């Protein structure tokens, strides 16, 4: 998949008091800089103290170490992505592949706003350590799970840590760069996807055939933690240097444990966070679960989930507007058409992609008879192209300062990559044509994932970037969850019916078993009536998924045209952006 949320910089504790329009106006007039912000939270002050005592060698070492951590994280994601269909099938629940990811995707996006507060209140190193711990716990639970429920819980914990780890790394990089040069470094940070695209599927197949998926998770848990330790060590050593130099701010004391719990409960707006998570989860999960309910969509608990989900989301809006002591979601940012357009573009881009991509891996293996490695290569050609193009997008912005026209140039690639699949997502299509469509989509998503976040960063002051980009990531996660819900709904409601329709009369009693496991599907030999029926059913369902995904593209174009055409090169020349530490 394309690179997900790229998050940057830090924000002030009086963030909720200042509107986006006012912040942007202050930036343009050059009346307010980051250094002149009235108050900085402890985490921001601590990272500034730490980076002040860094030598150039330490800064370069940090760049390299963060790159290596990003590589291992990308490789882990790729390996587990190529094994997940077999994991759910081992529990006879292949149809729940989308369902297991919906809650994780929503929670991961929602928690990004909370993580932004954690790293600005507690510090970058503390946030980094917490995210690594979440990833490790999630991986260990995956390695030891015995049922699909435990796997879903493990994946949720892992995904929150995975997204949070990427977010914290990006914030660290943003602390070292200027706005004009930032996309270059962000683009370079995506290049580990190039190696993981080729290595991930092959490693996944080796584990599946020679060991098992449990050890795949166990091994990467050890590897990831080992690569993260040096980052924490540099921070710890630099912290001691800053303390000795009298630069490191002390922690605020005087609160009891109960008072601290109450303070952070309010500061992180736990009520708002849970209303969002449960609201979106209850609203989207019925798409995947309705086919398993006794009376389908008319089942009582399915109706209750939809109604309760809608009520919770309405309650979230009311809570945030009238009752939240500290607002969790910065509604004021959505008054800016560029920020609103960028967030909606990112969300609907992922809704379009996940609508046709969620079960694509299974389709490649069952319909086109590809093994784990080759199907992974085809699927990951999307993220490969996005990673290849990202640094060049950053360089073009560096020298032109423009991002809107680059974004518009991505429209033809998105249309070709998705709309052509309506014609070519068929069993008789050559795999090379499918790769071509993946590459087209990789170009558009690689451009938009980079430029949309820059559009947001150019619309707020440097102190406010982190929370704005966290909100950007939230829209992306909700979009991905919506796309997964659509895919899960089509898969779970249409595929069993089509299997029943196409299977030979003497095999119709095997419909449930075939639907439940990709392994069972692939056990039928090429050319057998059962395998042909499965292929025909897959083709029908996948075509419906692509049509659903294509329906979002006109909206993406409309949201892109909402952006202001701000030239970041001229914006920086006016002195409205704080210079980075190194680049």
C-alpha positions in Angstrom: 0.0 0.0 0.0 1.0 3.6 -0.3 2.7 5.4 2.5 0.3 6.3 5.2 0.2 9.3 7.5 3.3 11.4 7.6 3.2 13.6 10.6 5.3 16.5 11.6 6.5 18.9 14.3 5.0 20.2 17.5 2.2 22.3 18.7 1.6 24.7 21.6 -0.6 24.1 24.6 -2.7 27.2 23.7 -3.4 25.6 20.4 -7.1 25.4 21.0 -7.3 29.2 21.5 -6.0 30.2 18.1 -8.0 29.7 14.8 -6.3 28.4 11.7 -7.1 31.5 9.7 -5.5 33.7 12.3 -2.4 31.4 12.6 -2.0 31.4 8.8 -2.4 35.1 8.6 0.2 35.6 11.3 2.6 33.3 9.3 2.1 35.2 6.1 2.6 38.6 7.7 5.7 37.3 9.5 4.4 38.7 12.8 4.6 35.4 14.7 7.2 32.7 14.5 7.6 29.5 16.2 10.1 30.9 18.5 7.7 33.6 19.6 4.9 31.3 20.6 3.6 32.2 24.0 3.9 28.7 25.6 5.5 25.5 24.7 4.6 22.2 26.3 7.2 20.2 28.2 7.8 17.6 25.5 8.6 20.3 22.9 10.9 22.1 25.3 12.7 18.8 26.1 13.3 17.9 22.5 14.6 21.4 21.8 17.0 21.0 24.7 18.2 17.6 23.4 18.7 18.7 19.8 20.6 21.7 21.0 23.4 19.6 22.5 23.5 17.2 19.5 26.7 17.2 17.5 26.4 16.8 13.7 27.6 13.2 14.0 24.8 12.5 16.5 22.2 14.1 14.1 23.4 12.0 11.2 23.4 8.9 13.4 19.8 9.7 14.4 18.8 10.1 10.7 20.4 6.7 9.9 18.9 4.9 12.9 15.4 6.2 12.3 15.7 5.1 8.7 16.7 1.6 9.8 13.8 1.4 12.3 11.4 2.5 9.5 12.9 -0.2 7.3 12.3 -3.0 9.8 8.8 -1.7 10.6 8.0 -1.7 6.9 9.4 -5.2 6.4 7.4 -6.5 9.4 4.2 -4.9 8.0 4.8 -6.5 4.6 5.5 -9.9 6.0 2.4 -10.0 8.2 0.3 -8.5 5.4 1.3 -11.5 3.2 0.4 -14.0 5.9 -2.9 -12.6 7.2 -5.1 -14.5 4.8 -3.6 -17.7 6.0 -3.9 -16.7 9.7 -7.7 -16.0 9.4 -8.1 -19.1 7.3 -6.4 -21.2 10.0 -9.3 -20.3 12.3 -11.8 -21.0 9.4 -12.6 -17.3 9.3 -11.1 -16.1 6.0 -14.2 -13.9 5.4 -13.3 -11.9 8.5 -10.1 -10.6 6.9 -11.6 -7.1 6.5 -13.4 -7.2 9.9 -10.2 -7.8 11.9 -8.7 -4.6 10.4 -11.6 -2.2 10.7 -11.4 -1.5 14.5 -7.5 -1.5 14.3 -7.6 1.1 11.5 -10.1 3.3 13.2 -8.3 3.1 16.6 -4.9 3.7 15.0 -6.1 6.9 13.3 -8.0 8.2 16.3 -5.0 7.5 18.6 -2.7 9.6 16.4 -4.2 12.8 17.9 -3.6 11.4 21.4 -0.1 10.4 20.5 0.5 14.0 19.3 -0.4 15.1 22.8 1.8 12.4 24.4 4.9 13.4 22.6 4.3 17.1 23.2 3.5 16.7 26.9 5.9 13.8 27.9 8.5 14.0 25.2 9.6 12.4 21.9 11.7 9.6 23.4 8.9 8.6 25.8 6.4 8.5 22.9 8.8 6.5 20.9 9.3 3.9 23.7 5.5 3.6 24.2 4.9 2.9 20.5 7.7 0.3 20.4 6.2 -1.4 23.4 2.7 -1.5 21.8 4.1 -3.0 18.6 6.0 -5.6 20.6 3.0 -6.6 22.7 0.8 -6.8 19.6 3.3 -9.0 17.8 3.7 -11.3 20.8 0.0 -11.7 21.0 -0.2 -12.5 17.3 2.5 -15.1 17.7 0.6 -16.9 20.5 -3.0 -16.4 19.5 -5.3 -19.4 19.2 -8.5 -17.8 17.8 -9.5 -15.0 15.5 -10.8 -12.8 18.4 -7.3 -12.8 20.0 -5.7 -12.1 16.6 -8.1 -9.1 16.1 -7.2 -7.7 19.5 -3.5 -8.3 18.8 -3.7 -6.6 15.4 -5.4 -3.6 17.0 -2.6 -3.1 19.5 0.0 -3.7 16.9 -1.6 -1.3 14.4 -1.8 1.5 17.0 1.8 1.1 17.8 2.8 0.8 14.1 1.0 4.0 13.1 2.3 5.7 16.2 5.9 4.7 15.6 5.8 6.1 12.1 4.2 9.3 13.4 6.8 9.8 16.1 9.6 9.2 13.6 8.2 11.7 11.3 7.9 14.3 14.1 11.5 13.7 14.9 12.5 14.3 11.3 10.3 17.4 11.2 12.2 18.8 14.2 15.3 18.8 12.0 14.0 20.2 8.7 12.5 23.3 7.1 9.1 23.2 5.4 10.6 23.6 1.9 13.0 20.7 2.3 10.8 18.5 4.5 9.2 16.4 1.7 12.6 15.4 0.5 13.4 13.7 3.8 9.8 12.4 4.1 10.2 10.9 0.6 13.5 9.3 1.5 11.8 7.8 4.7 9.5 6.0 2.4 12.2 4.2 0.4 12.4 1.3 2.8 9.2 0.2 1.1 11.3 -0.5 -2.0 13.3 -3.2 -0.3 10.4 -4.6 1.8 8.3 -4.9 -1.4 10.7 -7.6 -2.6 11.9 -9.0 0.7 8.6 -9.2 2.5 6.7 -11.7 0.4 9.7 -14.0 0.0 10.3 -14.0 3.8 6.6 -14.6 4.4 6.6 -17.6 2.1 9.8 -19.0 3.7 8.2 -18.8 7.2 4.9 -20.3 6.0 6.5 -23.2 4.2 9.4 -24.0 6.5 8.4 -22.8 10.0 5.0 -21.1 10.7 3.6 -17.6 11.0 4.0 -17.6 14.8 7.8 -17.6 14.5 7.6 -14.9 11.8 6.0 -12.6 14.4 8.4 -13.7 17.2 11.5 -13.1 15.1 10.5 -9.6 14.0 9.6 -8.7 17.6 13.2 -9.3 18.6 14.6 -7.6 15.5 12.5 -4.4 15.8 13.2 -3.9 19.5 17.0 -4.4 18.8 16.9 -1.7 16.1 14.9 0.7 18.4 17.2 0.5 21.4 20.0 2.6 19.9 17.6 5.5 19.2 16.5 5.4 22.8 20.2 5.3 23.9 21.0 8.4 21.9 18.1 10.3 23.5 19.1 9.1 27.0 22.7 10.2 26.5 21.7 13.5 25.0 19.2 14.1 27.8 22.0 13.8 30.4 24.1 16.2 28.4 21.2 18.7 28.3 20.6 18.3 32.1 24.3 18.9 32.8 24.1 22.0 30.6 21.1 23.3 32.5 18.9 23.2 29.4 16.6 20.3 30.2 13.3 21.4 31.8 12.4 19.5 34.9 9.1 17.7 35.2 6.2 19.4 36.9 5.8 17.8 40.3 3.3 18.1 43.2 0.5 15.9 41.8 -0.6 12.7 43.5 -1.1 9.6 41.4 -4.9 10.2 41.4 -4.5 13.8 40.5 -2.1 12.9 37.6 -4.6 10.3 36.3 -7.4 12.9 36.4 -5.1 15.5 34.7 -4.2 13.2 31.8 -7.8 11.9 31.5 -8.9 15.5 30.7 -5.7 16.4 28.8 -6.1 13.5 26.4 -9.9 13.8 26.2 -10.4 10.1 26.8 -14.2 10.5 26.5 -13.9 12.0 23.0 -11.5 9.4 22.0 -13.7 6.5 23.0 -16.8 8.0 21.5 -15.0 8.2 18.2 -13.6 4.7 18.3 -16.8 3.0 19.3 -19.0 5.2 17.1 -17.1 4.4 13.9 -16.5 0.8 14.8 -20.2 0.1 15.5 -21.2 1.9 12.4 -18.9 0.1 10.0 -18.6 -3.5 11.5 -22.2 -4.5 10.4 -21.1 -4.4 6.8 -18.9 -7.4 7.5 -21.0 -9.1 10.1 -24.5 -8.9 8.5 -24.1 -12.0 6.4 -23.4 -14.1 9.5 -26.3 -12.7 11.4 -29.4 -15.0 11.7 -31.7 -12.5 9.9 -29.1 -10.6 7.9 -29.5 -6.8 8.0 -32.8 -7.1 9.9 -31.1 -8.9 12.8 -31.7 -6.9 16.0 -28.0 -6.6 17.1 -27.0 -5.4 13.5 -29.7 -2.6 13.6 -28.6 -1.8 17.2 -25.0 -1.5 16.2 -25.8 0.9 13.4 -28.1 3.1 15.5 -25.7 3.1 18.5 -22.8 3.9 16.3 -24.6 6.9 14.8 -25.7 8.1 18.2 -22.2 7.9 19.6 -20.8 9.9 16.7 -23.5 12.6 17.3 -22.6 12.5 21.0 -19.0 13.0 20.1 -19.8 16.2 18.3 -21.9 17.5 21.1 -19.3 16.6 23.7 -16.5 18.3 21.8 -18.5 21.4 21.1 -20.1 22.0 24.5 -18.5 19.9 27.3 -14.9 18.8 26.6 -12.5 20.8 28.8 -9.7 20.1 26.3 -11.0 19.5 22.8 -9.8 16.3 21.2 -10.6 17.1 17.6 -9.6 20.6 16.3 -12.8 21.5 14.5 -11.5 25.0 13.8 -9.0 23.6 11.3 -11.9 22.5 9.0 -12.8 26.1 8.4 -9.7 26.3 6.2 -10.6 25.0 2.7 -7.1 23.8 2.0 -6.9 21.7 5.2 -10.5 20.4 4.8 -9.8 19.5 1.1 -6.5 17.8 1.9 -8.1 15.7 4.7 -11.1 14.7 2.6 -8.8 13.8 -0.3 -6.7 11.6 1.9 -9.7 9.9 3.4 -11.6 9.3 0.2 -8.4 8.2 -1.5 -8.0 5.4 1.1 -11.7 4.6 0.9 -11.3 4.0 -2.8 -8.1 1.9 -2.5 -9.3 -0.3 0.4 -12.6 -1.0 -1.3 -10.9 -3.0 -4.0 -7.6 -3.8 -2.3 -8.6 -5.6 0.9 -9.2 -9.0 -0.7 -6.9 -8.5 -3.7 -4.1 -10.7 -2.2 -6.5 -13.7 -1.9 -7.8 -13.0 -5.5 -4.3 -13.2 -6.9 -3.6 -16.5 -5.3 -6.9 -18.2 -5.9 -7.7 -16.8 -9.4 -4.3 -16.4 -10.9 -2.6 -19.3 -9.2 0.2 -17.2 -7.8 2.3 -18.2 -4.8 2.8 -16.1 -1.7 5.9 -14.4 -3.0 4.6 -13.5 -6.5 1.2 -12.3 -5.3 3.0 -10.2 -2.8 5.1 -8.6 -5.5 2.0 -7.8 -7.6 0.2 -6.4 -4.6 3.2 -4.4 -3.4 4.0 -2.9 -6.8 1.6 -0.2 -5.6 3.7 0.8 -2.6 6.9 0.3 -4.6 5.9 3.0 -7.1 4.7 5.3 -4.4 8.0 4.9 -2.6 10.0 5.5 -5.8 8.2 8.6 -6.7 8.0 10.2 -3.2 11.6 11.6 -3.1 11.2 13.1 -6.6 8.0 14.8 -5.5 9.9 16.3 -2.6 12.7 17.5 -4.9 10.2 19.1 -7.3 8.6 21.0 -4.4 12.0 22.0 -3.2 12.9 23.8 -6.5 9.4 25.0 -7.6 7.7 25.6 -4.2 4.4 24.4 -5.8 2.4 21.4 -4.7 -1.2 21.9 -6.1 -0.3 21.4 -9.8 1.7 18.3 -9.0 -1.4 17.0 -7.2 -3.6 17.7 -10.2 -1.1 15.8 -12.4 -1.9 12.7 -10.3 -5.5 12.6 -11.3 -5.1 10.8 -14.7 -3.0 8.1 -13.0 -5.7 7.5 -10.3 -8.5 7.3 -12.9 -6.5 4.9 -15.2 -5.3 2.8 -12.3 -8.8 2.3 -10.8 -11.2 2.5 -13.7 -9.2 0.1 -15.9 -9.6 -2.5 -13.2 -13.3 -2.6 -13.9 -12.4 -4.1 -17.3 -9.3 -6.0 -16.3 -10.1 -7.5 -12.8 -11.1 -10.7 -14.5 -9.7 -14.2 -14.4 -8.5 -14.1 -18.1 -6.5 -10.9 -17.6 -2.7 -11.2 -17.7 -1.0 -10.4 -14.4 1.2 -7.8 -16.1 -1.9 -5.7 -16.8 -2.8 -5.9 -13.1 0.7 -4.7 -12.2 0.3 -1.8 -14.7 -2.8 -0.7 -12.8 -1.1 -1.0 -9.5 1.8 1.2 -10.8 -0.7 3.9 -12.0 -2.4 3.9 -8.6 1.0 4.1 -6.9 1.9 7.2 -8.8 -1.3 9.0 -7.8 -1.2 7.9 -4.1 2.5 8.7 -3.9 1.9 12.2 -5.1 -1.2 12.9 -3.0 0.1 11.4 0.3 3.1 13.8 0.0 1.4 17.0 -1.3 -1.7 16.8 0.8 0.2 16.9 4.0 2.4 19.7 2.7 -0.8 21.7 1.9 -1.8 21.3 5.5 1.6 22.2 6.9 1.6 25.4 4.7 -1.8 26.4 6.1 -0.8 26.4 9.8 2.0 27.8 12.0 4.9 25.5 12.7 3.8 25.1 16.3 0.4 23.7 15.1 1.7 21.3 12.5 1.7 18.1 14.6 -2.0 18.1 15.5 -3.1 19.2 12.0 -1.2 16.3 10.5 -2.5 13.9 13.2 -6.0 15.0 12.1 -5.0 14.4 8.5 -4.0 10.8 9.5 -7.4 10.4 11.3 -9.2 11.1 8.1 -7.0 8.6 6.2 -7.7 5.9 8.8 -11.4 6.5 8.8 -11.3 6.4 4.9 -9.4 3.1 5.0 -11.9 1.7 7.5 -14.9 2.8 5.3 -13.2 1.1 2.3 -12.6 -2.1 4.3 -16.2 -2.1 5.5 -17.4 -1.8 1.9 -15.1 -4.6 0.8 -16.1 -6.8 3.7 -19.7 -6.1 3.1 -19.5 -7.1 -0.6 -17.3 -10.1 0.2 -19.4 -11.5 3.0 -22.8 -10.8 1.5 -22.1 -11.6 -2.2 -19.4 -14.3 -2.4 -21.3 -17.0 -0.5 -24.3 -16.5 -2.8 -22.1 -16.7 -5.9 -20.3 -19.8 -4.7 -23.7 -21.4 -4.1 -24.7 -20.4 -7.6 -21.6 -21.5 -9.5 -20.6 -24.7 -7.6 -21.6 -28.0 -9.1 -24.6 -29.6 -7.5 -22.6 -32.3 -5.7 -20.3 -29.6 -4.1 -22.9 -27.1 -3.0 -22.8 -28.5 0.5 -19.2 -27.4 0.7 -20.0 -23.7 0.2 -19.4 -22.7 3.8 -16.1 -24.6 4.1 -14.8 -23.1 0.8 -15.8 -19.6 1.8 -14.1 -19.9 5.2 -10.6 -20.8 4.1 -8.3 -19.7 1.3 -6.4 -23.0 1.9 -9.5 -25.0 1.1 -10.1 -22.9 -2.0 -6.6 -23.6 -3.3 -6.8 -27.3 -2.6 -9.1 -27.7 -5.6 -6.9 -28.3 -8.6 -6.7 -26.0 -11.6 -9.4 -26.9 -14.1 -11.7 -28.7 -11.7 -15.3 -27.7 -11.7 -15.0 -26.5 -8.1 -12.0 -24.3 -8.7 -13.6 -22.8 -11.8 -16.7 -22.0 -9.8 -14.6 -20.4 -7.1 -12.7 -18.3 -9.7 -16.0 -17.2 -11.4 -17.4 -16.2 -8.0 -14.2 -14.2 -7.1 -14.3 -12.4 -10.5 -17.9 -11.3 -9.9 -17.2 -10.0 -6.4 -14.0 -8.3 -7.3 -15.6 -6.4 -10.1 -18.2 -5.0 -7.7 -15.5 -3.9 -5.4 -13.6 -2.0 -8.1 -16.8 -0.3 -9.2 -17.4 0.8 -5.6 -13.8 2.1 -5.3 -14.1 4.0 -8.6 -17.2 5.9 -7.4 -15.0 7.8 -4.9 -12.6 9.3 -7.6 -14.8 12.3 -8.7 -15.0 13.3 -5.0 -11.1 13.2 -4.8 -10.9 15.6 -7.7 -13.4 18.0 -6.1 -11.5 18.0 -2.8 -8.2 18.6 -4.6 -9.5 21.7 -6.4 -10.5 23.2 -3.0 -6.8 23.8 -2.1 -5.2 27.2 -2.2 -2.2 27.3 -4.4 0.4 28.4 -1.8 4.1 28.5 -2.9 6.1 27.2 0.0 9.3 28.5 -1.5 8.1 32.1 -1.3 6.4 31.4 2.0 9.8 30.4 3.5 11.7 33.2 1.9 9.4 35.6 3.8 10.7 34.1 7.1 7.4 32.6 8.1 8.7 29.1 8.8 11.3 28.3 11.4 14.5 26.9 10.0 15.3 23.3 10.7 18.2 22.2 12.8 20.1 20.5 9.9 18.2 20.5 6.6 
